[in-house]
Amino acid sequence: MPILEKGKRNDTKNSFLSFLIRVKSQLEEKVDRKFPMFKAVEFRSQVVAGMNYLIKVAMSSAQSLGT
């Protein structure tokens, strides 16, 4: 996770959480399945020709998904 400037951590965290909620909704719709647990365990972003995101999500105690 990139180093954040002091005072911007809450804004970034809130943006990330709203992004994660949207991803969860889209994934549940795509696979036609509900995930009672959907916890981010790893997050990275990379600026290339735009912004790339890697989010590793735990969907149960035995299952995880990298998107």
PyRosetta script that sets phi, psi and omega in degrees:
from pyrosetta import init, pose_from_sequence

init()
pose = pose_from_sequence("MPILEKGKRNDTKNSFLSFLIRVKSQLEEKVDRKFPMFKAVEFRSQVVAGMNYLIKVAMSSAQSLGT")
pose.set_psi(1, 135.1)
pose.set_omega(1, -177.4)
pose.set_phi(2, -66.4)
pose.set_psi(2, 153.8)
pose.set_omega(2, 176.6)
pose.set_phi(3, -71.7)
pose.set_psi(3, 133.2)
pose.set_omega(3, -176.4)
pose.set_phi(4, -105.9)
pose.set_psi(4, 147.7)
pose.set_omega(4, 176.3)
pose.set_phi(5, -69.1)
pose.set_psi(5, 147.3)
pose.set_omega(5, 179.4)
pose.set_phi(6, -59.6)
pose.set_psi(6, 133.9)
pose.set_omega(6, 180.0)
pose.set_phi(7, 92.7)
pose.set_psi(7, -15.8)
pose.set_omega(7, -179.4)
pose.set_phi(8, -101.4)
pose.set_psi(8, -4.6)
pose.set_omega(8, -176.3)
pose.set_phi(9, -61.4)
pose.set_psi(9, -44.1)
pose.set_omega(9, -178.6)
pose.set_phi(10, -65.7)
pose.set_psi(10, -41.2)
pose.set_omega(10, 177.9)
pose.set_phi(11, -61.8)
pose.set_psi(11, -43.5)
pose.set_omega(11, -179.4)
pose.set_phi(12, -67.1)
pose.set_psi(12, -42.2)
pose.set_omega(12, 179.4)
pose.set_phi(13, -62.5)
pose.set_psi(13, -43.8)
pose.set_omega(13, 179.1)
pose.set_phi(14, -64.8)
pose.set_psi(14, -40.0)
pose.set_omega(14, 177.6)
pose.set_phi(15, -63.3)
pose.set_psi(15, -43.5)
pose.set_omega(15, 179.5)
pose.set_phi(16, -62.9)
pose.set_psi(16, -44.0)
pose.set_omega(16, -178.9)
pose.set_phi(17, -64.7)
pose.set_psi(17, -40.2)
pose.set_omega(17, 177.9)
pose.set_phi(18, -67.6)
pose.set_psi(18, -36.1)
pose.set_omega(18, 176.0)
pose.set_phi(19, -63.1)
pose.set_psi(19, -44.3)
pose.set_omega(19, -179.3)
pose.set_phi(20, -63.2)
pose.set_psi(20, -38.7)
pose.set_omega(20, 178.3)
pose.set_phi(21, -63.5)
pose.set_psi(21, -41.7)
pose.set_omega(21, 177.5)
pose.set_phi(22, -64.2)
pose.set_psi(22, -42.7)
pose.set_omega(22, 179.4)
pose.set_phi(23, -62.1)
pose.set_psi(23, -42.9)
pose.set_omega(23, 179.5)
pose.set_phi(24, -59.4)
pose.set_psi(24, -47.4)
pose.set_omega(24, -179.6)
pose.set_phi(25, -60.3)
pose.set_psi(25, -44.7)
pose.set_omega(25, -179.9)
pose.set_phi(26, -65.2)
pose.set_psi(26, -41.3)
pose.set_omega(26, 179.8)
pose.set_phi(27, -66.0)
pose.set_psi(27, -44.9)
pose.set_omega(27, 179.2)
pose.set_phi(28, -59.7)
pose.set_psi(28, -39.2)
pose.set_omega(28, 178.5)
pose.set_phi(29, -67.4)
pose.set_psi(29, -41.8)
pose.set_omega(29, -177.1)
pose.set_phi(30, -66.5)
pose.set_psi(30, -42.5)
pose.set_omega(30, -176.9)
pose.set_phi(31, -95.9)
pose.set_psi(31, -0.2)
pose.set_omega(31, 179.1)
pose.set_phi(32, 53.1)
pose.set_psi(32, 53.4)
pose.set_omega(32, -177.7)
pose.set_phi(33, -153.9)
pose.set_psi(33, 144.6)
pose.set_omega(33, 177.5)
pose.set_phi(34, -99.0)
pose.set_psi(34, 142.7)
pose.set_omega(34, 178.8)
pose.set_phi(35, -115.0)
pose.set_psi(35, 105.8)
pose.set_omega(35, 179.7)
pose.set_phi(36, -66.1)
pose.set_psi(36, -30.0)
pose.set_omega(36, 175.7)
pose.set_phi(37, -114.4)
pose.set_psi(37, 130.1)
pose.set_omega(37, -179.8)
pose.set_phi(38, -150.5)
pose.set_psi(38, 82.3)
pose.set_omega(38, -171.9)
pose.set_phi(39, -115.8)
pose.set_psi(39, 126.4)
pose.set_omega(39, 177.4)
pose.set_phi(40, -71.5)
pose.set_psi(40, 125.7)
pose.set_omega(40, 178.2)
pose.set_phi(41, -108.5)
pose.set_psi(41, -16.7)
pose.set_omega(41, 177.6)
pose.set_phi(42, -153.1)
pose.set_psi(42, 140.2)
pose.set_omega(42, 179.8)
pose.set_phi(43, -143.0)
pose.set_psi(43, 132.2)
pose.set_omega(43, 174.3)
pose.set_phi(44, -139.6)
pose.set_psi(44, 150.2)
pose.set_omega(44, 171.5)
pose.set_phi(45, -131.8)
pose.set_psi(45, 152.5)
pose.set_omega(45, -177.1)
pose.set_phi(46, -144.4)
pose.set_psi(46, 129.3)
pose.set_omega(46, 176.2)
pose.set_phi(47, -90.0)
pose.set_psi(47, 121.0)
pose.set_omega(47, 176.6)
pose.set_phi(48, -124.3)
pose.set_psi(48, -113.7)
pose.set_omega(48, 171.3)
pose.set_phi(49, -99.5)
pose.set_psi(49, 61.1)
pose.set_omega(49, -171.4)
pose.set_phi(50, 131.0)
pose.set_psi(50, -153.3)
pose.set_omega(50, -179.1)
pose.set_phi(51, -125.0)
pose.set_psi(51, 128.5)
pose.set_omega(51, 174.4)
pose.set_phi(52, -107.2)
pose.set_psi(52, 141.4)
pose.set_omega(52, 178.5)
pose.set_phi(53, -124.4)
pose.set_psi(53, 142.2)
pose.set_omega(53, 170.6)
pose.set_phi(54, -123.7)
pose.set_psi(54, 121.8)
pose.set_omega(54, 178.1)
pose.set_phi(55, -126.9)
pose.set_psi(55, 120.5)
pose.set_omega(55, 174.3)
pose.set_phi(56, -99.8)
pose.set_psi(56, 125.4)
pose.set_omega(56, -171.7)
pose.set_phi(57, -120.8)
pose.set_psi(57, 133.1)
pose.set_omega(57, 171.7)
pose.set_phi(58, -90.1)
pose.set_psi(58, 124.0)
pose.set_omega(58, -179.0)
pose.set_phi(59, -105.0)
pose.set_psi(59, -14.1)
pose.set_omega(59, 172.8)
pose.set_phi(60, -161.5)
pose.set_psi(60, 177.2)
pose.set_omega(60, -178.8)
pose.set_phi(61, -67.0)
pose.set_psi(61, -20.2)
pose.set_omega(61, -176.7)
pose.set_phi(62, -113.2)
pose.set_psi(62, 2.5)
pose.set_omega(62, -170.6)
pose.set_phi(63, -135.1)
pose.set_psi(63, 136.5)
pose.set_omega(63, 172.9)
pose.set_phi(64, -140.7)
pose.set_psi(64, 160.6)
pose.set_omega(64, -175.8)
pose.set_phi(65, -139.2)
pose.set_psi(65, 130.6)
pose.set_omega(65, 173.1)
pose.set_phi(66, -99.9)
pose.set_psi(66, 127.2)
pose.set_omega(66, 179.2)
pose.set_phi(67, -117.3)
pose.dump_pdb("model.pdb")
